[in-house]
Amino acid sequence: MDISQLANQIILMFILMAVGLLTNKLGFMHGQTATDLTNILLYIVSPCLIINAFEQHFSTSRLRTLGIVMLGIIITYFIMVLVTNLIFKRVSNPNLKRIMQFGAVYSNAGFMGIPLASALFGSTGVFFAVASLAGFNVFCWTHGIALFTPHNGQDSRVKWRQILLNPNIIAIIIGLLIFMSAAQLPSLLNQTITYVSSINTPLSMIVIGNSLAAVKLNRHTLDARLWTPLLLRNLIFPVICLLILTGFGVTGIPLYTTVLMAACPVAGNVVLFTLKDHGDTTPAVTLMSLSTILCIVTIPVVFTLSNWL
């Protein structure tokens, strides 16, 4: 893959984030507006993008590759969960411990990974990116939310219901059915889905930029312990994912797309889940912001390694 093309695309993403930051500073986007736009992206735009990606000719080899990629993603998640449990075991502050564990494991695959995959590799990139999105949703709403909630049977049932009813999971199921049956959506419906999908990249970046506008980085908010989850999230875990996939023989767009999703910065859910647990969100916001800023360097580094392998 051409690293300069990737770098240009990341710079473009940050320019779009700057638009979001400017929108916030000008007072055009308030808290409720950002929440509403986030919901539109998560529950309407992203599912349309997924369904649109599956509207292509059926291929047994492509479906097989998708299955291998999914297996690699599951193995990567189990390794990440195990490593973070061991590394952060001695962190005494329970709020900071949860944030560090969650932030290291879960990337901003939906908001940043999908737009990048779409811009760089088109519908084929999004097709393989949905494996990462599915893995994220399953683990995030089981292991991830369990870090911030009490353990009991009722909570477990609620989490599985959240997974199965998540619009992105439903879109993946619908998309697989369309792909495997070679069905064609009505022209008007297909055009509508395409139009809605097209706003994903700019709107996602503007929303992320808006969230970064509220960040105040200083010596009081920069906890030195946050550098460990940053190193894991931005570099070490993406490289582990890369090694696993290459070990399975995955190459080309399936490899690049999946590694791209793994190399994305800390997921914004770390802030939402901390709020849910009534914890201090300062380290969560700081971790997410630093990870997002650093990814302009770390993503090209990971992709350089993928080219060498």
Buried (B, 14 or more C-beta within 10 A) or exposed (E): BEBEEBBEBBEBBBEBBBBBBBBBEEEEBEEEBBEEBBEBBBEBBBBBBBBBBBBBEEEEEBEEBBEBBBBBBBBBBEBBBEBBEEBBEEBEBEBBBBBBBBBBBBBBBBBBBBBBBBBBBEBBBBBBBBBBBBBBBBBBBBBBBBBBBEEEEEEEEEBEEBBEEBBBBBBBEBBBEBBEEEEEBEEEEBEEBBEBBBBBBBBBBBBBBBBBBEBEEEEEBEBEBBEBBBBBBBBBBBBBBBBBBBEBEBEEBBBBBBBBBBBBBBBBBBBBBBEEBEBEBBBBBBBBBBBBBBBBEBBBBBBEBBEEE
